[in-house]
Amino acid sequence: MDNNLQASDQREQIVAVQKNGDGDLTAFKTASGRVLSYEEVLQAVQAGQLAGVNAFKGRDGETYIRGDADGDPSNNLDQLPLF
């Protein structure tokens, strides 16, 4: 079990976001300073490379990114600082 925890601790976390004029998330900044597009983050999430986020399929059939549900609204992707 400790190995799994250690592996997840090594995944990058998203610390800031960019939004378009409609308020949609368009880019993400990781704790290491990398800036990733929505598509790049989606691929990284699906590959298990980012902590605290997951991908889900919307009613429209598209795949979207969201923060893991942990009961703390302050760390939702929409609430992260802008960069």
N, C-alpha and C positions, 0 to 999 in steps of 0.2 A: 504494500500500500504506500509506503514512503516513497518508492520510486515513482509512482504515478503522481504523487503530490509534487515531488521535485520537478518532474517533467512539466507539469502545468505551471509551476512557478517560473519556468524559464520562457514561457510564451510572452510575447509582447502584449502590452495593453494600449488601448486608445486613450489619449489624454486630452485631445482637442479636436474640433470639427470645423469644417467650412460649410456654409449653407448658401443656396441660391436665393433669388428674390422671392421665391414662394416658400422659403423656409425648409426646403428639402435638403437633406445631407448630401454633399457632393464630394467632399474630400476629408481625410482623416489624418491626424498626426499621432504617431506612436510615442511611447516613453523614450525610445532611443532617438527620436527626432526625425524618423522617416515620415514622409508625406505620401499617402497612398490615395489613389482615386477610389471611387465607390466600387468599381469592378475589381480592382486589385484587392481591396479589403474583402469583398465577397469571396474571391478565390482563396485568400488566406484563411478566412473563417472556415470555409468548407474543407480546407486542408488541416484544420486544427492548429494553426499557427498563432492565433490571437486569443487571449484570455478575456473573459467577461462579455463575450458577444456570441451570437448564434445567427444562423440563417433560417428563414422560414418562407414558405410559399404562400403568397397572398391570394385573395379571392380571384384576382385577375390572372392568376397563373404565373406571375413573375416571382422571382426570389428576392427577398429583402433581408436587410441586416437589422438586428435589434440587440440591445443589451440583455444580458441574462437577467431573468426575474429574480431579484433578491430582496424585494420589499423596501429598497432604498431608492426613492425617486431622484435623489441628487446625483446619482452616477448613471442615470439613463443617458444614452447617446445625445438626445436632444438637449440635455442640461449641461453638457460639457462646455468648457470655455471655447470661444471662437479663436481661430488663428488666421 
